[in-house]
Amino acid sequence: MIASLPDYLLSDEERMVGDLAEEFARAEIEPVAKDYDENPRFPHEICEKAREVGLAGMTIPPEYGGPGGTSLAQVVATEKLASACAGITAALSLNNLIAKTLLIAGNEEQKREYIGRLLSGEYGAFALTEPAAGSDVGAIRTRAVRRGDEYVLNGSKVWISNASVASFFVVFAKTDPDAGYRGISAFLVERDNPGLQVGKPLPKLGQKAAPACEVFLNDAVVSRSSLLGSEGEGFFIAMGLFDRSRPMVAAMAVGLSERCLRESLSYAVERRSMGKPIIEHQAVGHKVAEMAMRTQSARLLTWHSAILLDRGRKNTLEASMAKAFAADTAMWAATEAVQVYGGMGYSAEYPVEKLFRDAKLLQIYEGTSEIQRNIIVRELTKYSVKEGG
Ligand SMILES: Cc1cc2nc3c(=O)[nH]c(=O)nc-3n(C[C@H](O)[C@H](O)[C@H](O)COP(=O)(O)OP(=O)(O)OC[C@H]3O[C@@H](n4cnc5c(N)ncnc54)[C@H](O)[C@@H]3O)c2cc1C
């Protein structure tokens, strides 16, 4: 960590979780990150070890078998893990998102069964996006038709993270196609449902340890007890989840920015041009200074959005601010890190080329940077109307 952490905000337990994640990142992730990037595969062993040391399912409450950590602890830990590899961290963290979905919307039986399965080492996947509908959630076309005590699901999903290893899916489908986003419902669908097929992991630019696949539903029959929440609540479940998951994606972006800062600083101090270390050329030194400022700003926004969650306060505005600012900072920092490295920045032999590829996704998933700004302005407008100014 280069700039001092605002760690006076952390409890002893949160600080310990951060230290554990830092140690884990250095020992278990950093040494193998390049290999997972060059030979893309799911990091089963790392996920298993993370589970053993208590870095998986961190915020699952004790009544469901988890450690009951705070969201702040989770963002602190996520930042450390992602500074070693954003792809491995994404693969590892997705179960948290599934657990949070269950905690928001599941009934007691669903929470006990599915959270228990996640804690025992199974994986879940979150299937919302479709080929014709990503940002426009209300436009999804997957249908769930009620037939007695069952629903029949038909449609296709794309870019579903961890689908290749998931043993169950949270699938969003329209139960009332005329009701727009109010007609969406969420279902738990088992991997072995004969109507569900998973495609091969899609080739992609970065975060290669985290597979993302197409998922097809062809007359997938599920029982009524697979419905999460009530019919028509799907959109609200997804939005409630994003308030909780965006601080975590923001934390990944902070970790990646911090890594860009670390790599840029150490290279710029060593590399010489025109008789002096390049850090002494103001054009280079200022890039590093700017990286430090923006990374710390992103961190503070991220921690704030998590602290609001822990205090039970609404954080929609703050989670979007953190996610957009941190993701844009990560992409900017990675671009500048490549520039600081010059030709070597373009080489796969040096770490910044991977950081550049990994960063881009942070501006896309969990709501693009444009969608975050739409949310920010919508929330600000609400405030302005309420305050009459
Ligand atoms: C590797 C990867 C993993 C993913 N994992 C998952 C997952 O596990 N589960 C899941 O459900 N989804 C997942 N996604 C999907 C991801 O959330 C979507 O790709 C994202 O929300 C954008 O949707 P889209 O791709 O349809 O782009 P579009 O919605 O078509 O957007 C295209 C462009 O238009 C802009 N745009 C669209 N609408 C607006 C608007 N109203 N205002 C301003 N700009 C707009 C967007 O910002 C973007 O720049 C993943 C995606 C990737 C690439």
The ligand as an SDF file (V2000), in Angstrom:
LIG
                    3D

 53 58  0  0  0  0  0  0  0  0999 V2000
  -16.8850  -10.9250  -18.8880 C   0  0  0  0  0  0  0  0  0  0  0  0
  -18.2690  -10.5200  -18.5530 C   0  0  0  0  0  0  0  0  0  0  0  0
  -18.8870  -11.0840  -17.4540 C   0  0  0  0  0  0  0  0  0  0  0  0
  -20.2250  -10.7930  -17.1670 C   0  0  0  0  0  0  0  0  0  0  0  0
  -20.8670  -11.4390  -16.1350 N   0  0  0  0  0  0  0  0  0  0  0  0
  -22.2140  -11.3320  -16.0350 C   0  0  0  0  0  0  0  0  0  0  0  0
  -22.9610  -12.1770  -15.1430 C   0  0  0  0  0  0  0  0  0  0  0  0
  -22.3920  -12.9810  -14.3860 O   0  0  0  0  0  0  0  0  0  0  0  0
  -24.3160  -12.0970  -15.1490 N   0  0  0  0  0  0  0  0  0  0  0  0
  -24.9920  -11.2400  -15.9590 C   0  0  0  0  0  0  0  0  0  0  0  0
  -26.2110  -11.2290  -15.9210 O   0  0  0  0  0  0  0  0  0  0  0  0
  -24.3170  -10.4020  -16.8070 N   0  0  0  0  0  0  0  0  0  0  0  0
  -22.9620  -10.4500  -16.8750 C   0  0  0  0  0  0  0  0  0  0  0  0
  -22.2700   -9.6500  -17.7580 N   0  0  0  0  0  0  0  0  0  0  0  0
  -23.0140   -8.7560  -18.6240 C   0  0  0  0  0  0  0  0  0  0  0  0
  -22.7920   -7.2750  -18.3270 C   0  0  0  0  0  0  0  0  0  0  0  0
  -23.4070   -6.9280  -17.1200 O   0  0  0  0  0  0  0  0  0  0  0  0
  -23.3150   -6.4910  -19.5350 C   0  0  0  0  0  0  0  0  0  0  0  0
  -22.4370   -6.7440  -20.6140 O   0  0  0  0  0  0  0  0  0  0  0  0
  -23.4080   -5.0110  -19.2570 C   0  0  0  0  0  0  0  0  0  0  0  0
  -24.4290   -4.7380  -18.3360 O   0  0  0  0  0  0  0  0  0  0  0  0
  -23.6720   -4.2060  -20.5380 C   0  0  0  0  0  0  0  0  0  0  0  0
  -24.7240   -4.7410  -21.2700 O   0  0  0  0  0  0  0  0  0  0  0  0
  -24.5420   -5.0310  -22.8430 P   0  0  0  0  0  0  0  0  0  0  0  0
  -23.3140   -5.8430  -23.0120 O   0  0  0  0  0  0  0  0  0  0  0  0
  -25.8190   -5.6000  -23.3390 O   0  0  0  0  0  0  0  0  0  0  0  0
  -24.2920   -3.6350  -23.4860 O   0  0  0  0  0  0  0  0  0  0  0  0
  -25.4220   -2.6040  -23.9580 P   0  0  0  0  0  0  0  0  0  0  0  0
  -26.4590   -2.4850  -22.9060 O   0  0  0  0  0  0  0  0  0  0  0  0
  -25.8550   -2.9720  -25.3320 O   0  0  0  0  0  0  0  0  0  0  0  0
  -24.5910   -1.2640  -24.0090 O   0  0  0  0  0  0  0  0  0  0  0  0
  -23.7320   -0.9280  -25.1010 C   0  0  0  0  0  0  0  0  0  0  0  0
  -23.1920    0.4680  -24.8420 C   0  0  0  0  0  0  0  0  0  0  0  0
  -24.2760    1.4080  -24.7870 O   0  0  0  0  0  0  0  0  0  0  0  0
  -24.2730    2.0830  -23.5530 C   0  0  0  0  0  0  0  0  0  0  0  0
  -25.6570    2.2720  -23.1160 N   0  0  0  0  0  0  0  0  0  0  0  0
  -26.6800    1.3880  -23.1520 C   0  0  0  0  0  0  0  0  0  0  0  0
  -27.7860    1.9170  -22.6430 N   0  0  0  0  0  0  0  0  0  0  0  0
  -27.4690    3.1620  -22.2420 C   0  0  0  0  0  0  0  0  0  0  0  0
  -28.1860    4.2160  -21.6230 C   0  0  0  0  0  0  0  0  0  0  0  0
  -29.4630    4.0940  -21.2660 N   0  0  0  0  0  0  0  0  0  0  0  0
  -27.5300    5.3790  -21.3640 N   0  0  0  0  0  0  0  0  0  0  0  0
  -26.2180    5.5200  -21.6950 C   0  0  0  0  0  0  0  0  0  0  0  0
  -25.4940    4.5540  -22.2830 N   0  0  0  0  0  0  0  0  0  0  0  0
  -26.1050    3.3990  -22.5550 C   0  0  0  0  0  0  0  0  0  0  0  0
  -23.5260    1.1640  -22.5840 C   0  0  0  0  0  0  0  0  0  0  0  0
  -22.9830    1.8730  -21.4930 O   0  0  0  0  0  0  0  0  0  0  0  0
  -22.4660    0.5860  -23.5070 C   0  0  0  0  0  0  0  0  0  0  0  0
  -21.4070    1.4860  -23.6070 O   0  0  0  0  0  0  0  0  0  0  0  0
  -20.9140   -9.8610  -17.9810 C   0  0  0  0  0  0  0  0  0  0  0  0
  -20.2650   -9.2480  -19.0520 C   0  0  0  0  0  0  0  0  0  0  0  0
  -18.9650   -9.5760  -19.3590 C   0  0  0  0  0  0  0  0  0  0  0  0
  -18.3230   -8.9380  -20.5570 C   0  0  0  0  0  0  0  0  0  0  0  0
  1  2  1  0
  2  3  1  0
  2 52  2  0
  3  4  2  0
  4  5  1  0
  4 50  1  0
  5  6  2  0
  6  7  1  0
  6 13  1  0
  7  8  2  0
  7  9  1  0
  9 10  1  0
 10 11  2  0
 10 12  1  0
 12 13  2  0
 13 14  1  0
 14 15  1  0
 14 50  1  0
 15 16  1  0
 16 17  1  0
 16 18  1  0
 18 19  1  0
 18 20  1  0
 20 21  1  0
 20 22  1  0
 22 23  1  0
 23 24  1  0
 24 25  2  0
 24 26  1  0
 24 27  1  0
 27 28  1  0
 28 29  2  0
 28 30  1  0
 28 31  1  0
 31 32  1  0
 32 33  1  0
 33 34  1  0
 33 48  1  0
 34 35  1  0
 35 36  1  0
 35 46  1  0
 36 37  1  0
 36 45  1  0
 37 38  2  0
 38 39  1  0
 39 40  1  0
 39 45  2  0
 40 41  1  0
 40 42  2  0
 42 43  1  0
 43 44  2  0
 44 45  1  0
 46 47  1  0
 46 48  1  0
 48 49  1  0
 50 51  2  0
 51 52  1  0
 52 53  1  0
M  END
$$$$
